[in-house]
Amino acid sequence: MALDRRAVLGLTVLLLLAVGYAVQHFWLGRPEPVPIPAAVPVASPVSAAHSGADPPASSAAGPSGAVVVVEVAGKVRHPGLRTLPSGSRVSDAVSAAGGPLPETDTTGLNLARLLTDGEQIVVGAPAGQPSPAAAGGPKGPLSLNQATIEQLDALPGVGPTLAERIVHFRQEHGGFRSVDQLRQVSGIGARKFGELRPLLTL
């Protein structure tokens, strides 16, 4: 009988183990619910196009460049001061003054020459003659520190190229300190300086 009880006890333990294994296997093998992702609303192309604000238009402007101020005198429609961008030419200044009057001779002007700040452009003056503005001033030597390119061009043996060099030298050095300083300008030798010396002053 004792053997039978041990056998029954052993069978009971085996049965419990079998039941536990079956329960565990069933629990682990059950299907798990799969979550369904929520639907994401898709905006229509038309609504997306109208919902956004228009990008602001670019209003940035480049910095203004340097300018030159010149006086246009003589036979033009609107004589006076004109402010033009740096790098402008005589033709631009004449156009800004309304252009020359009918039948005005402009052969004495180099229309392709670059403008210099503070200069005077006389339209219609005969080549090699003093400008009308200078004619109304006091007679005597021409001021190196105030003369325009046209006035210097009218001096004997100078010409437009050398006149530009004189004005450029004056601007670079803050004006002439003596008439003898004109010798430092390229293109003016001893002979030419001797011809110009009596015609010039500071």
C-alpha positions in Angstrom: 0.0 0.0 0.0 2.9 2.3 0.8 4.3 1.7 -2.7 1.0 2.5 -4.2 0.8 5.8 -2.4 4.2 6.8 -3.6 3.2 5.8 -7.1 0.1 7.9 -6.9 2.0 10.8 -5.4 4.5 10.6 -8.3 1.8 10.5 -10.9 0.1 13.5 -9.2 3.3 15.5 -9.4 3.8 14.5 -13.1 0.3 15.4 -13.8 0.7 18.8 -12.2 3.9 19.4 -14.2 2.2 18.5 -17.4 -0.8 20.8 -16.7 1.6 23.6 -15.8 3.6 23.1 -19.0 0.4 23.0 -21.0 -0.9 26.2 -19.4 2.5 28.0 -20.1 2.6 26.8 -23.6 -1.0 28.0 -24.2 -0.3 31.4 -22.7 2.9 32.0 -24.7 1.4 30.8 -27.9 -1.8 32.9 -27.8 -2.1 35.6 -30.6 -1.3 39.2 -29.5 -3.4 42.1 -30.9 -1.6 44.2 -33.4 -2.2 48.0 -33.0 -3.6 49.7 -36.0 -1.8 53.0 -36.7 -4.0 56.1 -36.7 -4.8 57.6 -40.1 -2.7 60.7 -40.9 -4.8 63.3 -42.7 -3.2 64.4 -46.0 -3.7 68.0 -47.0 -4.8 68.5 -50.6 -2.4 70.3 -52.9 -4.9 73.1 -53.4 -5.4 73.8 -49.7 -1.7 73.6 -49.0 -1.0 76.1 -51.8 -3.5 78.6 -50.3 -2.8 78.0 -46.6 0.8 79.2 -46.6 1.7 82.9 -46.7 3.4 84.2 -49.8 7.2 84.7 -49.2 8.1 88.3 -48.7 9.5 90.0 -51.8 13.1 90.9 -51.6 13.5 94.6 -51.1 17.2 94.7 -50.5 18.9 97.2 -52.6 22.6 97.4 -53.2 24.5 100.2 -51.5 24.6 103.3 -53.6 27.9 103.9 -55.3 30.1 107.0 -55.4 28.9 110.0 -57.4 30.4 113.0 -59.0 29.0 116.5 -59.1 29.7 118.5 -62.2 28.5 121.8 -63.7 27.2 121.7 -67.3 27.3 125.2 -68.8 27.1 126.7 -72.3 24.7 125.8 -75.0 22.6 123.1 -73.3 18.8 123.0 -72.6 19.1 122.9 -68.8 22.5 124.2 -67.6 23.5 123.8 -64.0 24.8 121.2 -61.5 24.4 117.6 -62.2 25.0 114.6 -59.9 26.0 111.4 -61.8 27.4 108.0 -60.9 31.1 107.7 -60.6 32.5 106.4 -63.9 30.1 108.6 -66.0 31.4 110.3 -69.1 31.0 113.8 -70.6 28.3 112.5 -72.9 26.3 111.4 -69.8 26.6 114.9 -68.2 25.5 116.6 -71.5 22.5 114.3 -71.7 21.6 115.0 -68.1 21.5 118.7 -68.9 18.9 118.1 -71.7 21.4 117.8 -74.5 23.0 120.5 -76.6 20.9 123.2 -78.3 20.2 122.8 -82.0 23.2 123.5 -84.3 25.6 123.6 -81.4 29.2 122.6 -82.3 30.4 119.9 -79.8 33.7 119.1 -81.6 35.6 120.9 -78.9 34.3 118.3 -76.3 35.7 114.9 -75.7 32.4 113.2 -75.1 34.1 109.9 -74.2 36.2 111.4 -71.4 35.5 110.3 -67.8 34.1 112.9 -65.5 36.0 114.4 -62.6 34.2 115.5 -59.4 33.8 119.3 -59.3 34.7 120.0 -62.9 32.8 122.3 -65.3 31.8 121.2 -68.8 31.2 124.0 -71.3 29.2 123.0 -74.3 29.6 125.0 -77.5 32.9 126.7 -76.6 35.4 126.9 -79.5 38.3 124.5 -79.0 41.3 126.1 -77.4 39.3 129.1 -76.1 38.6 129.9 -72.5 35.2 128.9 -71.3 32.4 131.5 -70.9 32.4 131.0 -67.1 36.1 131.8 -67.0 35.7 134.8 -69.3 33.4 136.5 -66.8 35.9 136.1 -64.0 38.9 138.3 -63.2 41.6 138.4 -65.9 45.0 137.1 -65.0 46.8 133.8 -64.4 44.7 130.7 -64.1 44.4 129.1 -60.6 45.9 125.6 -60.4 43.7 124.7 -57.4 40.5 125.9 -59.0 40.8 125.5 -62.7 38.6 122.9 -64.5 39.9 120.4 -67.0 38.4 122.5 -69.8 40.2 125.6 -68.6 43.5 123.7 -68.3 43.0 122.2 -71.7 42.8 125.7 -73.2 46.3 126.5 -72.0 48.9 126.3 -74.8 50.5 122.8 -75.2 48.3 121.1 -72.5 45.5 119.2 -74.2 42.8 117.1 -72.5 45.0 114.2 -71.4 47.5 116.4 -69.6 44.7 118.5 -68.1 43.2 115.4 -66.6 46.6 114.5 -65.1 46.9 117.9 -63.5 43.5 117.6 -61.9 44.2 114.0 -60.8 47.5 115.1 -59.2 45.6 118.0 -57.5 43.0 115.6 -56.0 45.6 113.1 -54.9 47.8 115.7 -53.1 45.0 117.9 -51.7 45.9 120.8 -54.0 49.0 122.5 -55.2 51.2 124.2 -52.6 53.3 126.0 -55.2 53.2 126.4 -58.9 56.6 124.7 -59.1 54.9 121.6 -57.9 53.4 121.3 -61.4 56.8 119.9 -62.5 55.9 116.7 -60.7 53.0 116.0 -63.1 53.9 113.4 -65.7 54.3 115.0 -69.1 55.4 118.5 -68.0 59.1 119.0 -68.7 61.2 122.0 -68.1 60.3 123.6 -71.5 56.6 123.2 -71.1 56.7 124.4 -67.5 58.5 127.5 -68.6 55.7 128.3 -71.1 53.0 127.7 -68.5 54.6 129.3 -65.4 53.5 132.9 -66.3 50.0 131.8 -67.0 49.4 130.0 -63.7 48.9 130.9 -60.0 47.6 129.1 -56.9 
